[in-house]
Amino acid sequence: MDHRHLGATFTLSERTLVLPLLFLSFTVWAQEIPPCALVVPSVLSANSEAKSQATYPCRSVVFEAPVYNRWASAIWGSKKLEGFPSELLVLNEVPAGTCLWKVKYTAILSGEPVGSEATGKAEVINCVALDE
């Protein structure tokens, strides 16, 4: 960050933003998102209009995703990206609350296989249809 008396220059993702400031000083942290980021929905509901589908823009050759309940017991798993984590809702025994997932995958980046891991949580919301 380049400080000036009446302005500050910030460089974020190879772009420069110049803002006029009067005697203000602050720090900006920008987190670069990797080009092949695994994105997993954080809320799962059977009443959702769209399926909760994880996305991964790069080619993956190995994918393994166990899902655990709040007591660290494995309740479901997937060997493919398609249907993860929405197929978890097919199980009748899945209680509402927080589930933890851990994904291990191997992606092809620049022609080379690269192994990666990701962990996270998802809130499962069990909705009941109301009778009229």
VOBA-1610 file (N, C-alpha, C; in pm, whole numbers, padded with zeros to 5 digits, always signed):
BEGIN
Met+00084-00117+00000Met+00000+00000+00000Met+00089+00123+00000Asp+00055+00217-00083Asp+00132+00339-00098Asp+00053+00453-00033His+00105+00509+00077His+00037+00620+00146His+00078+00752+00082Arg-00017+00840+00069Arg+00007+00977+00025Arg-00068+01071+00118His-00037+01198+00116His-00103+01292+00208His-00251+01306+00182Leu-00293+01313+00058Leu-00434+01333+00027Leu-00494+01216-00049Gly-00428+01103-00051Gly-00483+00988-00120Gly-00405+00864-00088Ala-00462+00750-00121Ala-00395+00622-00098Ala-00413+00537-00222Thr-00313+00459-00253Thr-00319+00371-00369Thr-00316+00227-00320Phe-00409+00148-00366Phe-00417+00008-00328Phe-00402-00077-00452Thr-00331-00189-00441Thr-00319-00283-00551Thr-00387-00412-00510Leu-00493-00447-00578Leu-00568-00569-00550Leu-00584-00646-00680Ser-00535-00767-00682Ser-00550-00854-00798Ser-00505-00787-00926Glu-00387-00730-00925Glu-00326-00667-01040Glu-00403-00544-01090Arg-00489-00486-01006Arg-00559-00364-01042Arg-00527-00260-00937Thr-00517-00137-00977Thr-00484-00031-00885Thr-00608+00056-00863Leu-00637+00082-00737Leu-00751+00163-00700Leu-00697+00284-00623Val-00726+00403-00672Val-00681+00525-00606Val-00802+00592-00544Leu-00797+00613-00412Leu-00908+00676-00340Leu-00860+00805-00276Pro-00936+00912-00289Pro-00898+01035-00218Pro-00931+01020-00070Leu-00834+01041+00015Leu-00851+01029+00159Leu-00794+01152+00228Leu-00853+01190+00337Leu-00801+01300+00416Leu-00755+01247+00551Phe-00626+01231+00567Phe-00564+01190+00692Phe-00618+01059+00748Leu-00655+00969+00662Leu-00700+00836+00703Leu-00593+00735+00669Ser-00576+00640+00756Ser-00481+00534+00729Ser-00544+00402+00772Phe-00549+00306+00685Phe-00602+00176+00718Phe-00534+00070+00634Thr-00554-00054+00673Thr-00491-00166+00604Thr-00598-00249+00535Val-00572-00290+00412Val-00663-00374+00336Val-00594-00507+00310Trp-00660-00616+00346Trp-00609-00749+00316Trp-00698-00810+00209Ala-00638-00855+00104Ala-00712-00921-00002Ala-00667-01066-00009Gln-00763-01155-00007Gln-00731-01297-00015Gln-00753-01342-00158Glu-00648-01394-00218Glu-00658-01445-00353Glu-00730-01579-00352Ile-00830-01595-00436Ile-00900-01722-00449Ile-00827-01802-00554Pro-00787-01925-00519Pro-00715-02006-00618Pro-00803-02031-00741Pro-00742-02051-00857Pro-00820-02069-00979Pro-00906-02195-00976Cys-00872-02291-00896Cys-00949-02415-00887Cys-01001-02434-00745Ala-01078-02341-00696Ala-01130-02349-00560Ala-01252-02441-00555Leu-01255-02529-00455Leu-01370-02614-00429Leu-01469-02531-00347Val-01591-02516-00398Val-01693-02437-00330Val-01806-02531-00290Val-01832-02540-00158Val-01934-02630-00105Val-02040-02545-00036Pro-02170-02570-00064Pro-02276-02492+00003Pro-02271-02510+00154Ser-02308-02407+00227Ser-02302-02413+00373Ser-02437-02444+00436Val-02545-02445+00357Val-02678-02477+00408Val-02742-02578+00315Leu-02800-02684+00374Leu-02869-02788+00297Leu-03013-02797+00344Ser-03107-02793+00252Ser-03248-02804+00286Ser-03321-02877+00174Ala-03409-02970+00213Ala-03490-03041+00114Ala-03591-02947+00049Asn-03623-02838+00113Asn-03721-02743+00059Asn-03658-02638-00032Ser-03531-02647-00056Ser-03464-02551-00143Ser-03508-02570-00288Glu-03520-02461-00360Glu-03560-02470-00501Glu-03450-02529-00588Ala-03327-02507-00552Ala-03214-02559-00629Ala-03138-02661-00544Lys-03080-02759-00611Lys-02998-02857-00539Lys-02874-02790-00484Ser-02834-02833-00367Ser-02710-02783-00306Ser-02595-02864-00365Gln-02527-02808-00462Gln-02423-02879-00535Gln-02288-02811-00517Ala-02188-02888-00478Ala-02052-02835-00473Ala-02003-02813-00615Thr-01917-02714-00632Thr-01861-02686-00764Thr-01709-02685-00756Tyr-01650-02731-00864Tyr-01505-02734-00877Tyr-01474-02718-01026Pro-01414-02605-01066Pro-01399-02576-01209Pro-01292-02657-01281Cys-01204-02724-01209Cys-01097-02798-01274Cys-01129-02947-01280Arg-01053-03018-01359Arg-01073-03162-01375Arg-01021-03235-01251Ser-01107-03316-01193Ser-01071-03392-01074Ser-01071-03540-01110Val-00963-03612-01075Val-00955-03754-01109Val-00985-03843-00989Val-00965-03793-00869Val-00997-03867-00748Val-01075-03774-00657Phe-01185-03824-00602Phe-01268-03742-00514Phe-01324-03832-00406Glu-01305-03793-00282Glu-01358-03869-00170Glu-01405-03769-00065Ala-01532-03782-00023Ala-01589-03683+00068Ala-01675-03750+00175Pro-01616-03784+00289Pro-01699-03832+00400Pro-01764-03714+00473Val-01884-03739+00527Val-01956-03638+00604Val-01980-03696+00743Tyr-01957-03614+00844Tyr-01967-03657+00984Tyr-02074-03577+01057Asn-02137-03641+01156Asn-02233-03568+01239Asn-02157-03494+01349Arg-02230-03429+01438Arg-02165-03348+01542Arg-02086-03430+01643Trp-02105-03563+01643Trp-02030-03651+01733Trp-01915-03720+01661Ala-01881-03672+01544Ala-01768-03722+01463Ala-01788-03864+01414Ser-01912-03906+01400Ser-01941-04037+01340Ser-01973-04015+01192Ala-01914-04099+01107Ala-01940-04087+00964Ala-02085-04125+00937Ile-02159-04036+00868Ile-02299-04063+00838Ile-02325-04081+00689Trp-02230-04040+00606Trp-02250-04049+00461Trp-02118-04020+00394Gly-02104-04062+00271Gly-01983-04034+00195Gly-02012-04037+00047Ser-01925-03974-00029Ser-01940-03970-00174Ser-01804-03990-00239Lys-01804-04058-00351Lys-01683-04078-00430Lys-01684-03995-00558Lys-01785-03907-00570Lys-01794-03823-00689Lys-01846-03685-00651Leu-01808-03587-00728Leu-01849-03449-00702Leu-01997-03429-00728Glu-02051-03494-00831Glu-02192-03480-00863Glu-02275-03533-00747Gly-02366-03452-00699Gly-02453-03492-00589Gly-02397-03462-00452Phe-02276-03409-00445Phe-02219-03373-00315Phe-02249-03227-00288Pro-02305-03192-00178Pro-02356-03269-00066Pro-02506-03293-00067Ser-02577-03256-00177Ser-02724-03263-00177Ser-02779-03404-00156Glu-02706-03508-00199Glu-02754-03644-00180Glu-02758-03685-00033Leu-02694-03609+00052Leu-02700-03633+00195Leu-02844-03622+00244Leu-02924-03537+00181Leu-03063-03516+00223Leu-03153-03634+00192Val-03107-03727+00109Val-03186-03846+00076Val-03199-03937+00199Leu-03100-03934+00285Leu-03102-04017+00406Leu-03208-03964+00502Asn-03290-04053+00555Asn-03393-04011+00650Asn-03338-03990+00790Glu-03223-04047+00820Glu-03169-04041+00955Glu-03086-03916+00982Val-03066-03832+00885Val-02981-03715+00905Val-03056-03612+00990Pro-03006-03585+01110Pro-03074-03487+01194Pro-03041-03344+01150Ala-03129-03254+01189Ala-03101-03113+01163Ala-02982-03071+01248Gly-02904-02981+01198Gly-02789-02933+01272Gly-02666-02926+01184Thr-02551-02922+01247Thr-02425-02905+01177Thr-02363-03039+01140Cys-02324-03052+01015Cys-02248-03168+00966Cys-02110-03118+00925Leu-02012-03199+00945Leu-01876-03166+00904Leu-01839-03251+00784Trp-01765-03194+00689Trp-01720-03271+00573Trp-01570-03251+00554Lys-01510-03352+00497Lys-01366-03346+00465Lys-01348-03407+00327Val-01302-03327+00235Val-01286-03371+00096Val-01138-03389+00065Lys-01106-03504+00009Lys-00972-03529-00045Lys-00990-03547-00195Tyr-00913-03473-00272Tyr-00927-03482-00417Tyr-00793-03462-00485Thr-00784-03517-00604Thr-00666-03499-00688Thr-00712-03432-00817Ala-00653-03319-00846Ala-00689-03243-00964Ala-00573-03242-01063Ile-00607-03222-01188Ile-00507-03208-01293Ile-00488-03059-01319Leu-00373-03007-01277Leu-00340-02867-01298Leu-00215-02858-01383Ser-00223-02793-01494Ser-00111-02778-01587Ser-00055-02914-01628Gly-00142-03013-01643Gly-00100-03145-01686Gly-00045-03235-01577Glu-00035-03184-01455Glu+00021-03261-01343Glu-00086-03287-01237Pro-00091-03408-01179Pro-00185-03433-01070Pro-00140-03365-00941Val-00234-03299-00875Val-00206-03229-00750Val-00310-03271-00647Gly-00265-03328-00536Gly-00355-03369-00430Gly-00388-03253-00336Ser-00513-03245-00296Ser-00557-03138-00207Ser-00659-03191-00108Glu-00678-03115-00001Glu-00780-03146+00099Glu-00854-03018+00132Ala-00981-03034+00168Ala-01062-02921+00212Ala-01156-02972+00320Thr-01182-02889+00419Thr-01276-02924+00524Thr-01373-02809+00544Gly-01488-02840+00599Gly-01586-02736+00625Gly-01707-02792+00697Lys-01808-02708+00708Lys-01930-02751+00774Lys-02050-02708+00692Ala-02161-02776+00715Ala-02287-02744+00648Ala-02399-02755+00749Glu-02491-02663+00745Glu-02608-02667+00831Glu-02719-02740+00757Val-02771-02845+00818Val-02882-02921+00759Val-03010-02870+00823Ile-03103-02827+00739Ile-03231-02776+00786Ile-03338-02874+00741Asn-03403-02939+00836Asn-03513-03030+00805Asn-03643-02952+00815Cys-03712-02940+00704Cys-03838-02866+00701Cys-03954-02965+00691Val-04061-02932+00755Val-04180-03017+00754Val-04291-02942+00684Ala-04359-03010+00592Ala-04470-02947+00523Ala-04586-02929+00618Leu-04648-02814+00614Leu-04761-02785+00702Leu-04891-02828+00634Asp-04978-02894+00709Asp-05108-02933+00656Asp-05202-02812+00669Glu-05284-02794+00567Glu-05377-02681+00570Glu-05509-02722+00627
//
